[in-house]
Amino acid sequence: MELRHLRHFVALAEEEHFGRAAERVFVVQQALSNSIRNLEEEVGVPLVLRTTRRVQLTPSGQEFLIGARETLALAGQTVERARQAARGEVGRLRVGFVSGLAFGGLPEIVRTFRALYPNVSVDLRELTAQEQETALRSEQIDVGLMLLPVRDPGLAARALWRQPLVAALPAQHPLSRKRKLKISDLAAEDFVFFPRHLRATYFDQVMRWCDEAGFTPHVVQEAIEVPTLLSLVAAGVGVFLPIQFFSRLSLPGVVYRPIEDAPVIDIVAVWTRKQGAGHPIVKAWLGVAQDVIAGQETATIL
């Protein structure tokens, strides 16, 4: 039994005439008659009553018509779902991201992507860069969002954001009265920061920057999460150097100030070279991410 047999049967049931049904499915009348006869032989019972004027369904044919319509509808849905998958419009996308992106960029991308691709389920997982590389290799996520560098040669990357570092200061700190700082202004300050093993790239870049300015930051307290570090800043424990994204996180007792010649942190989308960026859903995600970020940069310039 083939789908064409079902299409021929449904057309005959609805037209109640072999000639009109044949025209509807674009076959000659004899071919339609043979198709219905073959179908009846396979089912093993008569499906239609043939008269000189019209065609009527037998009770078995009436029941068969219900199933035939359901089967054709399901087949059509299956074909369309495959086409949607090829366009990246249906399926599941697993995205790893470093914590900072939750405060800038990522929410806008996810909101836009879900509006454009409502049939794609987006699974977000907060992971360090090292955890993302492992998850990509083991196919636990499809795409990662992390800071450069990407060390694994089996991974490909595309730049999305470039974000400068800023200073997070206690609101009553004397330096908060300045509109813009130099990194040397912070030489005598106590710092709060991530443990190096969790943010090695970030940590090393900040340390190199401070070393070039002639000092080594005095880190008095470490914490894993950015909100915790900013809470420590609000409490006056020390200053912090977050990516500019975090300045969106308004916390009582914390002010943010730009820093002259601040290093820029590159944030990239990463996927496995084996999979490639040609995967329809990953490709759709990257397209949305780039459009959203370009819109943010334009708004900032304006």
HELIX and SHEET records of a PDB file:
HELIX    1   1 LEU A    3  GLU A   15  1                                  13    
HELIX    2   2 PHE A   18  VAL A   25  1                                   8    
HELIX    3   3 GLN A   29  VAL A   43  1                                  15    
HELIX    4   4 PRO A   59  ALA A   86  1                                  28    
HELIX    5   5 SER A   99  PHE A  103  5                                   5    
HELIX    6   6 LEU A  106  LEU A  116  1                                  11    
HELIX    7   7 ALA A  129  ARG A  137  1                                   9    
HELIX    8   8 PRO A  174  ARG A  177  5                                   4    
HELIX    9   9 ILE A  183  LEU A  186  5                                   4    
HELIX   10  10 ALA A  200  GLU A  212  1                                  13    
HELIX   11  11 VAL A  226  ALA A  234  1                                   9    
HELIX   12  12 GLN A  244  ARG A  248  5                                   5    
HELIX   13  13 PRO A  280  ILE A  301  1                                  22    
SHEET    1   A 2 VAL A  48  ARG A  50  0                                        
SHEET    2   A 2 VAL A  55  LEU A  57 -1                                        
SHEET    1   B 5 ASN A 119  GLU A 126  0                                        
SHEET    2   B 5 VAL A  90  PHE A  97  1                                        
SHEET    3   B 5 VAL A 143  LEU A 147  1                                        
SHEET    4   B 5 VAL A 264  THR A 272 -1                                        
SHEET    5   B 5 LEU A 155  PRO A 164 -1                                        
SHEET    1   C 2 VAL A 166  PRO A 170  0                                        
SHEET    2   C 2 VAL A 254  PRO A 258 -1                                        
SHEET    1   D 2 ASP A 190  PHE A 193  0                                        
SHEET    2   D 2 HIS A 218  GLU A 222  1                                        
END                                                                             
